[in-house]
Amino acid sequence: MSLYQRPGSPFWQYSFTVNGVRFRGSTGCTGKREARIVEVQERTKASERKTYADAWRLRDCLGAYWQEHGKHQQSRDFIEHKLAVISKHLGPNTMIADLTNADMIEYQAKRRGEGLQAHSVNRDFNCLRAALNHARVLHGQKVPEIAWNRIRAKEPPNRTRFLSQEEYHELLSVCDEALARIVRFAVATGLRKANILKLDWREVDLTSGLITVIVKGDKTHTVRMTGKVRAMLSTDTTRKGRVFDTKNFRKKWDKAVTDAELEDFTFHDLRHTFASWARMAGADLADICEALGHSSVTVTMRYAHIEPAHHKTAFDRVSADVWSQSASQSRRKAAE
């Protein structure tokens, strides 16, 4: 079907293919009749869009990727920012077929010189690579053979960072009421920053205690609220629009992290905190994987860290049974 509704959303979405290119997005309409009109308009624009018979410049490549894919993604703001940076550093008029490994190495040096960490530079490369593949597969453009695995910036081992109980309470103590609600919710649900800051009341069902959001890959993810989370959200009687007050969020968050004297800590680490606390409380990795909406337990293992004091190895578990007295032994000793 070219028109459909996502669970939890009142708006009709369109999805169709023109000349081998897929177009999708929201019509912004709640009625199917009005949505059908918007869909027809989008189809017309798609069929009349400019085609590129000649070799593409970088601006053509990035523009097509944005219009036909990027702007329809949950992470569209992130993608738009990355495309703008790539265009700025490599030049919008550069022919994509002329890009070389040397250009990529120089790009990496420039970005690292701006203070960017290795993983951020690699995300730039991931975005550029996706745009080039889009141009090659969907538009038949000739793209360069870049040794992506060789030119990627070397990243340090997976960092391990989550809040201790003391750090968590210290962070809350320096937050205002609006930010404290966001922090508590983040640690209690494990949701990603984008889902939390953009959470709409239409995605929240206080009666069933469920929150349904769209996550990476346009997948639907459901979170079960605990009683305390439901009680916190129930204090809001308006229940329209955004759930949380995000005014000046970035400024307040940075100040809170500084005031709490948290080193090397990001908002995403609250998601790691949820997973790690759940693991230390005895939750199974499969359960945590489902709660976080991960594609596999392997991904979850990078989130669910355990403090040494809470770590109980297989040897500890078996030893406890080996050295414990059986019920029959206890009864015999009691009879003696």
CORNORQUI-V500726 format. One record per helix or strand of 3 or more residues. SS is the DSSP state (~ for helix, > for strand). FROM is the first residue (numbers start at 1). LEN is the number of residues. Records with the same first field share a line. If there is no record, write none. Layout:
# CORNORQUI-V500726
SS=FROM-LEN ; FROM-LEN
This chain:
# CORNORQUI-V500726
>=3-3 ; 12-7 ; 21-6 ; 210-6 ; 219-6
~=32-17 ; 58-11 ; 70-3 ; 76-15 ; 96-3 ; 101-13 ; 118-22 ; 148-4 ; 165-9 ; 177-13 ; 193-5 ; 201-3 ; 216-3 ; 227-8 ; 249-11 ; 269-12 ; 285-8 ; 297-4 ; 308-3 ; 314-9 ; 327-9
